[in-house]
Amino acid sequence: MNFFKDIQQYSGQPLSHQLLMSLLTEYKRPNDKINELIANGSLTSIKKGLYFSSLTKVPERFLVANHIVGPSYVSFESALSFYGFIPEQVYEVSSATIKSSRRFDTSLGRFTYQHLGLPYYSLGITNETLGEGQTVLMARPEKAVFDKIVTTSGVILRSVISAATYVIEDLRMDESLLKELDTDMMEHWLALSPKKDSLATMIKMIKEL
């Protein structure tokens, strides 16, 4: 078995410790081989037990985010930027998880995770294909808007004007894209959502655009 040949089939994928062990069965001390591959630059550690290889295509950071903490999905500013709702390029990858909120500073950048409880967490998650073999779990744009409001401390939307000020002026969301959101779907989520009144106000504002 040739590790350098076998690793090519996982191009663009984060590599778990378990996977690497399965590819290094010919070695009596595979963990020593992993350390050697890290030392010579063939492998780079993302966090304990998760790696990527310089011998193949570097995985998309959104895909890496799905693997650092699971279950999780990309949301908040990262998803909003991906869909074009906010103009800024986002360098930190922000995700939602049912686990505790955490932050990881890695060789591929910063990854943050915010806790969301069930059943709200499971709403509005979709698969987005970023490249060949790189499909990631991400919030639909409707859910990313909800998630931002739900998790931002101090944001209470009591009127259509306050909702418009928050998303269009403060967050600089694209008004034309807001108009395209599926408000029927968003209303269906309300019963399972935190901050129901604020979210209902947001929906009303979108309908009036």
N, C-alpha and C positions, 0 to 999 in steps of 0.2 A: 504494500500500500504506500502510495506517494502522497504525503500530506500536501505538498505544494501544488500537486495536480488536483487532488480531491477538493481543496478549499475553493477552487474556481467555481464549483457548482453552487456555492453560497455567496457569490458576488453580490454586493449591495445589501447583505443581510447582517444584522448583529449576530455575533457568535456566542452562544452560551458555553459555560464551562463543560456542561454535559456533552454538548456536540463536539467540542474539541477533544474530549476524552475518547469519544467514539472514533475519531479520526486518527488518534495516536495510539491505537491498541498494540502496534508493533514495538512500542517503547516500554521497557520495564518500569520506568519512572516518568509517566506522561506529564506529571505536574512540573518536573524539572525541565522537560522539553518546552512546556508552555512558558516558563520563566526565561528560557533561552531565546524563544521566539520574540518575547517582549523586549529582551535586552538587545537583540539585533535589529529591532524595528519592524519585524514581519507581523507582529501583533501589537495592538495598542489596547490597553485596558480602559474601558469606559467607567465601570464600577466593578466591585468585587463580583466575579462570576460572569461578566459580560464584556465582550471584546469586539474589535473589528480588525480586519487585516489590510495592510497596505499593499498586499499582493493582488487585491481585487478592488472593485468599485466601492468607494466609501458609502455606507448606507445613508439614506435621507434622515435628517434629524427628527422629523416627525415619526418615522418608523422606529428610530432609537427610543424616542419618548414612550412609545407603546410598550417597549421591552424593559425599560428601566424600572417601571412600576406597573404591575398588572393586578387587577384590571385598571385600565385608564383609557382616556381618549383625549385627543388634542382639542382644545377649546379656547375661550377667552380671546385675547388679542391675537394669538397665533392663528386661530381659525378665521377670525374676522379679517386679518390681513390676507390670508390665503384666498378668501372669497372676494377680496377687493373692497370690503366695507370700510376699512380705514386706510388712509394713505401711507402711513408709516410702515417701513420695513421693521419687522420685529425680530430681534436677535435672541431673545430668551424664548424657549419653547414652553408654553403654558398648557397644562393638562388638568383634567378633572379625574378624581379617583374616589372609590368608596373607602380607601384607606386613609391614614392620617396625612395631613398636609406636610409636604417635604420639599427640600430643595437639593439639587445635585449640581455641583460645579465640576465639569468633566473636560476631557480633551476635545470634545465636540461642542463645548459651550455649556450654558446654564439651562437646566431643566427644572421647572417648578410644577408642583402638584397641589391642587386645592381639594379638600374633602367636600364631597356632596353625598347626602344620604339617599338611601333607597326609599321609595321607588323612583324618586325624581331623577336620580343619576341615570337610569336606564333609558330615559326618554330621548328621542332625537339624535341617536348615534347612527352614523352612516360610514360606509367604506369609500375612501377616496384613493384612486390609483395615481401615484406620483411618478412612477416609472416601471420598467419591466420588473415584475416580481416584487414591487414595493407598494403594497396596499396597506393603508393605515386606517385606524379607527379615529374618526373625527366627528365633532359636533356638526350637525346641520347648521346653516347660518342662523335659523330661528332659535336653536338651542344655545348657540354661542352668545347671542344677544341676551337671552334669559340668564345664562350662567354668569355673565358679566354683572348684571343687575343684582342677582341673588347673592353673589359673593362679595360685592363691594360694600364695605362698612359705611354706614351713614347715608347711603343712597335710598331715599324714600321718595317715590314719585307720586305726588298728591294731585297733580293736574296735568292736562295735556301739554300746557306750556312748559312745566318743569321737565316732562319727559322729552320734549323736543330739544330743550336746552341741553339736557344731559347727553343725549345720543348724537345730536347734530352739531352742537357747538363744542361741548366738552370732549366728546370722543371723536368728533369729526367724521361720523359715519356718512356714507354716501346716501343722500336722500332718495335718489332714483332706485337704488338697490333695496332700501328699506320698503319702498312701495311694492316690491315684488315678493316680499315675504308672505308665507302661507299663514295668514292670521287665523284661519279656521283650525289649523293644526295647533297653533299656539294656544287658542282658547280651549282646545281639547286637553291640553297639558295642565291647565290652571289648577284643576282639582287636586293634583299631586305635587304642586309646586310650592316652595317657600315664597314669601313676599307676594302673595296672590294679588293684593290690591295694587302694588306697584306694577306688577306685570300686566294686569288688566288695563291700567292707565296707559302703559306702553302700547298695548295692542290698539287701544282707542286712538292714540296719537297716530299710529301707522295708518289706520283706516282713513284718517282725515287728511293725510298728505295729498 
